[in-house]
Amino acid sequence: MKKETEKQNDDRTEGVAPRVKRADAQRKMASLLQSAAEIFTKSGVDAPVREIAEHAGVGLGTVYRHFPQRSDLIVAVFQTQVDGCAEAASALASKYEPAEALARWLHRYADFLSTKRGLAAALHSGDPAYAALPAYFDKRLRPALQGLLNTAVLAKTLRADIEAEDLLHAVANLCRSRRDEEPAYARRMVDLLVDGLRYRGQSKTH
């Protein structure tokens, strides 16, 4: 009976250490990608890898083990940032009224674009390592925005003749102009854009 109890205890604890290690590895990876994003924003994508490792609190070998090429790290950072922006849509939709959720998400998207100029330069460099990223961007962000638009249209707070792809391009164009005043300038322009969408939506209900 004693041996059986000991075996049951061993079975219950067998998976604890691996789970702890996996959670710790995930935290380190998240910290590394966040640190890389911050360094890229401040110093560009050509910033020393050692600076990124020190900022993340990991060894240089850890960075190279996961990301043998700089492009591997850039791709991972970009995808993580896109994922965060896409996932924010459902969180905002559950917390705010449709038009407000849309406005907040567009601000989040504009901030993402305004602080990722170093990444954008890399993405347009012609390096084949980044060839799949535009499709990834579209696959994750367009459905997220379209869901917010659909909800706002159903609530009759937004005009119904706007497509997610058009709005993504419109905000991107705003973020490419007057860069010396961004992101504040882009945020003001996004506010005007959303106000225009709301006006047409509300005017049709009267």
C-alpha positions as MATLAB code, in Angstrom:
seq = 'MKKETEKQNDDRTEGVAPRVKRADAQRKMASLLQSAAEIFTKSGVDAPVREIAEHAGVGLGTVYRHFPQRSDLIVAVFQTQVDGCAEAASALASKYEPAEALARWLHRYADFLSTKRGLAAALHSGDPAYAALPAYFDKRLRPALQGLLNTAVLAKTLRADIEAEDLLHAVANLCRSRRDEEPAYARRMVDLLVDGLRYRGQSKTH';
ca = [
       0.000    0.000    0.000;
       2.858    2.322    0.880;
       4.589    1.680   -2.448;
       1.341    2.337   -4.310;
       0.894    5.682   -2.495;
       4.479    6.676   -3.290;
       3.906    5.803   -6.957;
       0.771    7.973   -7.039;
       2.699   10.871   -5.510;
       5.457   10.410   -8.080;
       2.878   10.402  -10.875;
       1.375   13.641   -9.608;
       4.746   15.440   -9.382;
       6.305   13.980  -12.514;
       4.963   16.725  -14.773;
       5.498   19.646  -12.389;
       9.149   20.399  -13.211;
       8.667   20.316  -17.008;
       5.650   22.603  -16.725;
       7.606   25.038  -14.559;
      10.483   24.984  -17.030;
       8.148   25.594  -19.949;
       6.511   28.536  -18.168;
       9.928   29.963  -17.312;
      11.091   29.543  -20.908;
       7.956   31.296  -22.177;
       8.550   34.218  -19.814;
      12.139   34.536  -20.964;
      11.084   34.419  -24.594;
       8.395   37.062  -24.032;
      10.946   39.252  -22.237;
      13.450   38.787  -25.040;
      10.975   39.717  -27.771;
       9.700   42.721  -25.804;
      13.253   43.905  -25.205;
      14.107   43.470  -28.868;
      11.013   45.469  -29.858;
      12.000   48.302  -27.511;
      15.604   48.349  -28.715;
      14.538   48.236  -32.359;
      12.205   51.186  -31.748;
      14.954   53.194  -30.069;
      18.024   52.207  -32.066;
      16.757   50.486  -35.207;
      16.889   46.862  -36.264;
      20.689   46.996  -36.628;
      21.151   47.517  -32.877;
      23.778   45.219  -31.286;
      22.397   41.842  -30.258;
      24.360   42.129  -27.016;
      22.329   45.239  -26.125;
      19.102   43.289  -26.650;
      20.348   40.371  -24.542;
      21.407   42.656  -21.689;
      18.104   44.511  -21.782;
      16.226   41.191  -21.600;
      18.462   39.802  -18.861;
      19.503   36.751  -20.879;
      22.798   35.494  -22.206;
      23.974   36.244  -25.719;
      23.950   32.503  -26.425;
      20.240   32.354  -25.608;
      19.471   34.905  -28.290;
      21.505   33.114  -30.946;
      20.155   29.702  -29.944;
      16.595   30.809  -30.649;
      17.380   33.297  -33.427;
      20.507   32.293  -35.370;
      20.020   35.158  -37.847;
      19.041   38.726  -37.106;
      16.184   38.361  -39.566;
      14.797   35.498  -37.436;
      14.543   37.855  -34.475;
      13.014   40.649  -36.551;
      10.365   38.298  -37.944;
       9.521   37.005  -34.457;
       9.221   40.530  -33.049;
       7.015   41.646  -35.924;
       4.718   38.637  -35.639;
       4.425   39.045  -31.868;
       3.537   42.714  -32.217;
       0.970   41.968  -34.931;
      -0.544   39.215  -32.792;
      -0.867   41.573  -29.829;
      -2.588   44.181  -31.974;
      -4.981   41.620  -33.468;
      -5.850   40.083  -30.105;
      -6.602   43.519  -28.641;
      -9.693   43.730  -30.862;
     -11.705   41.145  -28.937;
     -10.567   42.543  -25.594;
     -11.699   46.052  -26.557;
     -14.968   44.777  -28.019;
     -15.843   43.120  -24.716;
     -15.126   46.273  -22.717;
     -16.375   49.218  -24.801;
     -19.282   50.245  -26.985;
     -18.742   49.323  -30.666;
     -17.643   52.720  -31.989;
     -15.398   53.330  -28.978;
     -13.836   49.874  -29.299;
     -13.123   50.594  -32.965;
     -11.547   53.971  -32.185;
      -9.353   52.517  -29.464;
      -8.227   49.688  -31.709;
      -7.321   52.089  -34.514;
      -5.247   54.078  -32.025;
      -3.525   50.857  -31.005;
      -2.868   50.067  -34.658;
      -1.552   53.585  -35.333;
       0.786   53.349  -32.344;
       2.007   49.994  -33.617;
       2.793   51.490  -37.027;
       4.385   54.652  -35.651;
       6.783   52.813  -33.368;
       7.787   50.125  -35.875;
       9.544   52.204  -38.489;
      12.795   50.303  -38.092;
      10.941   47.081  -38.724;
       9.166   48.593  -41.707;
      12.519   49.483  -43.274;
      13.670   45.896  -42.873;
      10.440   44.531  -44.305;
      10.856   46.622  -47.462;
      14.539   45.778  -47.875;
      13.895   42.992  -50.385;
      15.313   40.333  -48.067;
      13.432   37.084  -48.808;
      13.421   36.317  -45.065;
      10.558   38.817  -44.747;
       8.583   37.772  -47.811;
       5.779   36.087  -45.859;
       5.198   38.926  -43.389;
       2.815   41.116  -45.444;
       0.456   38.155  -45.806;
       0.754   37.461  -42.077;
      -0.051   41.100  -41.331;
      -3.164   40.944  -43.508;
      -4.279   37.554  -42.198;
      -4.185   38.690  -38.567;
      -5.208   42.346  -38.682;
      -7.846   42.538  -41.396;
     -10.275   40.062  -39.745;
      -9.720   41.726  -36.358;
     -10.681   45.127  -37.726;
     -13.513   43.767  -39.860;
     -15.127   42.249  -36.776;
     -15.069   45.623  -35.028;
     -16.493   47.326  -38.106;
     -19.301   44.787  -38.464;
     -20.309   45.183  -34.839;
     -20.341   48.987  -35.097;
     -22.408   48.870  -38.297;
     -24.940   46.523  -36.697;
     -25.167   48.932  -33.781;
     -25.886   51.706  -36.326;
     -23.075   53.873  -35.010;
     -20.940   53.661  -38.125;
     -21.368   54.039  -41.872;
     -21.674   50.709  -43.657;
     -19.622   51.359  -46.804;
     -16.112   50.989  -45.407;
     -13.905   47.915  -45.721;
     -11.280   46.870  -43.214;
      -8.554   46.813  -45.871;
      -9.297   50.419  -46.869;
      -9.225   51.596  -43.274;
      -5.952   49.792  -42.552;
      -4.374   51.539  -45.543;
      -5.853   54.909  -44.572;
      -4.371   54.791  -41.075;
      -1.049   53.517  -42.444;
      -0.895   56.502  -44.798;
      -1.571   58.864  -41.910;
       1.316   57.315  -40.008;
       3.687   57.812  -42.927;
       3.104   61.580  -43.074;
       4.365   64.339  -40.799;
       6.663   61.896  -39.040;
       8.295   64.638  -37.021;
       5.022   65.102  -35.140;
       4.033   61.446  -34.765;
       2.579   59.633  -32.966;
       0.550   62.604  -31.662;
      -0.225   63.801  -35.180;
      -1.355   60.357  -36.322;
      -3.590   59.985  -33.286;
      -5.295   63.307  -34.018;
      -5.875   62.281  -37.609;
      -7.286   58.926  -36.512;
      -9.705   60.767  -34.229;
     -10.894   62.875  -37.176;
     -11.237   59.780  -39.328;
     -13.324   57.943  -36.730;
     -15.468   61.012  -36.129;
     -16.246   61.092  -39.848;
     -17.245   57.442  -39.843;
     -19.436   57.978  -36.793;
     -21.095   61.044  -38.302;
     -22.280   59.200  -41.398;
     -23.439   56.273  -39.322;
     -25.410   58.438  -36.911;
     -26.844   60.703  -39.609;
     -28.523   57.775  -41.334;
     -30.483   56.915  -38.218;
     -32.311   60.265  -38.124;
];
